[in-house]
Amino acid sequence: MLTSKQRAYLRGIASTYETIFQVGKGGVTEAMCKDIAAALNKRELIKLRVLENSGWTAREAADAIAEQTGADVVQVIGSRFVLFKRNEKEPVIEGIPKAK
Protein backbone atom coordinates (compact mmCIF):
# COMPACT_ATOMS: atom_id res chain seq x y z
CA MET A 1 0.00 0.00 0.00
CA LEU A 2 1.35 3.40 -0.99
CA THR A 3 1.31 6.45 1.25
CA SER A 4 0.06 9.77 -0.09
CA LYS A 5 3.64 11.10 -0.35
CA GLN A 6 4.75 8.03 -2.30
CA ARG A 7 1.71 8.30 -4.56
CA ALA A 8 2.41 12.01 -5.21
CA TYR A 9 6.06 11.29 -6.03
CA LEU A 10 5.11 8.52 -8.47
CA ARG A 11 2.40 10.69 -10.09
CA GLY A 12 5.05 13.30 -10.82
CA ILE A 13 7.30 10.75 -12.49
CA ALA A 14 4.43 9.19 -14.46
CA SER A 15 3.33 12.52 -15.89
CA THR A 16 6.13 12.33 -18.47
CA TYR A 17 5.51 8.65 -19.36
CA GLU A 18 3.80 7.47 -22.53
CA THR A 19 0.87 5.04 -22.47
CA ILE A 20 2.19 1.53 -23.19
CA PHE A 21 -0.97 -0.62 -22.85
CA GLN A 22 -4.59 -0.17 -23.90
CA VAL A 23 -7.68 -1.97 -22.64
CA GLY A 24 -9.92 -2.49 -25.64
CA LYS A 25 -13.11 -4.30 -26.59
CA GLY A 26 -11.80 -7.59 -25.19
CA GLY A 27 -11.52 -6.07 -21.72
CA VAL A 28 -8.97 -7.25 -19.18
CA THR A 29 -7.65 -10.67 -20.16
CA GLU A 30 -5.27 -13.08 -18.48
CA ALA A 31 -2.76 -12.78 -21.33
CA MET A 32 -2.86 -8.99 -21.07
CA CYS A 33 -2.25 -9.15 -17.32
CA LYS A 34 0.74 -11.43 -17.90
CA ASP A 35 2.26 -8.87 -20.31
CA ILE A 36 1.51 -6.03 -17.90
CA ALA A 37 3.15 -7.95 -15.03
CA ALA A 38 6.28 -8.42 -17.15
CA ALA A 39 6.34 -4.69 -17.98
CA LEU A 40 5.87 -3.80 -14.30
CA ASN A 41 8.76 -6.08 -13.36
CA LYS A 42 11.02 -4.29 -15.83
CA ARG A 43 9.81 -0.67 -15.44
CA GLU A 44 7.99 -0.62 -12.05
CA LEU A 45 5.74 2.26 -13.17
CA ILE A 46 3.51 2.12 -16.25
CA LYS A 47 0.70 4.17 -17.76
CA LEU A 48 -2.33 2.49 -19.34
CA ARG A 49 -5.43 3.65 -21.17
CA VAL A 50 -9.00 2.37 -21.55
CA LEU A 51 -10.55 2.79 -25.00
CA GLU A 52 -14.11 4.11 -25.25
CA ASN A 53 -15.44 0.90 -26.87
CA SER A 54 -14.13 -1.37 -24.09
CA GLY A 55 -17.15 -1.18 -21.77
CA TRP A 56 -14.83 -0.75 -18.76
CA THR A 57 -14.19 2.41 -16.79
CA ALA A 58 -10.58 3.33 -16.06
CA ARG A 59 -11.16 2.64 -12.34
CA GLU A 60 -12.61 -0.83 -12.99
CA ALA A 61 -9.76 -1.76 -15.30
CA ALA A 62 -7.12 -0.35 -12.93
CA ASP A 63 -8.52 -2.28 -9.96
CA ALA A 64 -8.86 -5.53 -11.93
CA ILE A 65 -5.33 -5.37 -13.37
CA ALA A 66 -3.81 -4.29 -10.04
CA GLU A 67 -5.46 -7.23 -8.31
CA GLN A 68 -4.23 -9.76 -10.89
CA THR A 69 -0.67 -8.39 -11.05
CA GLY A 70 -0.19 -7.45 -7.38
CA ALA A 71 0.41 -3.80 -8.31
CA ASP A 72 -0.77 -0.57 -6.67
CA VAL A 73 -3.01 1.93 -8.45
CA VAL A 74 -1.18 5.27 -8.33
CA GLN A 75 -3.63 7.44 -10.22
CA VAL A 76 -6.79 7.32 -12.36
CA ILE A 77 -7.62 10.34 -14.52
CA GLY A 78 -10.22 10.16 -17.27
CA SER A 79 -9.48 7.11 -19.41
CA ARG A 80 -5.86 6.75 -18.22
CA PHE A 81 -4.37 5.18 -15.14
CA VAL A 82 -0.96 4.49 -13.64
CA LEU A 83 0.19 1.29 -11.90
CA PHE A 84 3.26 0.70 -9.72
CA LYS A 85 4.87 -2.50 -8.52
CA ARG A 86 8.25 -2.44 -6.78
CA ASN A 87 10.94 -4.77 -8.16
CA GLU A 88 12.73 -5.79 -4.97
CA LYS A 89 15.67 -7.47 -6.76
CA GLU A 90 16.49 -4.68 -9.23
CA PRO A 91 14.78 -1.38 -8.28
CA VAL A 92 14.41 1.04 -11.19
CA ILE A 93 12.88 4.10 -9.53
CA GLU A 94 15.01 5.69 -6.83
CA GLY A 95 14.11 8.33 -4.25
CA ILE A 96 10.64 7.07 -3.32
CA PRO A 97 9.76 8.44 0.15
CA LYS A 98 9.87 5.79 2.88
CA ALA A 99 6.66 4.63 4.55
CA LYS A 100 6.56 5.38 8.27
C-alpha positions in Angstrom: 0.0 0.0 0.0 1.3 3.4 -1.0 1.3 6.4 1.3 0.1 9.8 -0.1 3.6 11.1 -0.4 4.8 8.0 -2.3 1.7 8.3 -4.6 2.4 12.0 -5.2 6.1 11.3 -6.0 5.1 8.5 -8.5 2.4 10.7 -10.1 5.1 13.3 -10.8 7.3 10.8 -12.5 4.4 9.2 -14.5 3.3 12.5 -15.9 6.1 12.3 -18.5 5.5 8.7 -19.4 3.8 7.5 -22.5 0.9 5.0 -22.5 2.2 1.5 -23.2 -1.0 -0.6 -22.8 -4.6 -0.2 -23.9 -7.7 -2.0 -22.6 -9.9 -2.5 -25.6 -13.1 -4.3 -26.6 -11.8 -7.6 -25.2 -11.5 -6.1 -21.7 -9.0 -7.2 -19.2 -7.7 -10.7 -20.2 -5.3 -13.1 -18.5 -2.8 -12.8 -21.3 -2.9 -9.0 -21.1 -2.3 -9.2 -17.3 0.7 -11.4 -17.9 2.3 -8.9 -20.3 1.5 -6.0 -17.9 3.1 -8.0 -15.0 6.3 -8.4 -17.2 6.3 -4.7 -18.0 5.9 -3.8 -14.3 8.8 -6.1 -13.4 11.0 -4.3 -15.8 9.8 -0.7 -15.4 8.0 -0.6 -12.0 5.7 2.3 -13.2 3.5 2.1 -16.3 0.7 4.2 -17.8 -2.3 2.5 -19.3 -5.4 3.6 -21.2 -9.0 2.4 -21.6 -10.5 2.8 -25.0 -14.1 4.1 -25.3 -15.4 0.9 -26.9 -14.1 -1.4 -24.1 -17.2 -1.2 -21.8 -14.8 -0.7 -18.8 -14.2 2.4 -16.8 -10.6 3.3 -16.1 -11.2 2.6 -12.3 -12.6 -0.8 -13.0 -9.8 -1.8 -15.3 -7.1 -0.4 -12.9 -8.5 -2.3 -10.0 -8.9 -5.5 -11.9 -5.3 -5.4 -13.4 -3.8 -4.3 -10.0 -5.5 -7.2 -8.3 -4.2 -9.8 -10.9 -0.7 -8.4 -11.0 -0.2 -7.4 -7.4 0.4 -3.8 -8.3 -0.8 -0.6 -6.7 -3.0 1.9 -8.5 -1.2 5.3 -8.3 -3.6 7.4 -10.2 -6.8 7.3 -12.4 -7.6 10.3 -14.5 -10.2 10.2 -17.3 -9.5 7.1 -19.4 -5.9 6.7 -18.2 -4.4 5.2 -15.1 -1.0 4.5 -13.6 0.2 1.3 -11.9 3.3 0.7 -9.7 4.9 -2.5 -8.5 8.2 -2.4 -6.8 10.9 -4.8 -8.2 12.7 -5.8 -5.0 15.7 -7.5 -6.8 16.5 -4.7 -9.2 14.8 -1.4 -8.3 14.4 1.0 -11.2 12.9 4.1 -9.5 15.0 5.7 -6.8 14.1 8.3 -4.2 10.6 7.1 -3.3 9.8 8.4 0.1 9.9 5.8 2.9 6.7 4.6 4.5 6.6 5.4 8.3 
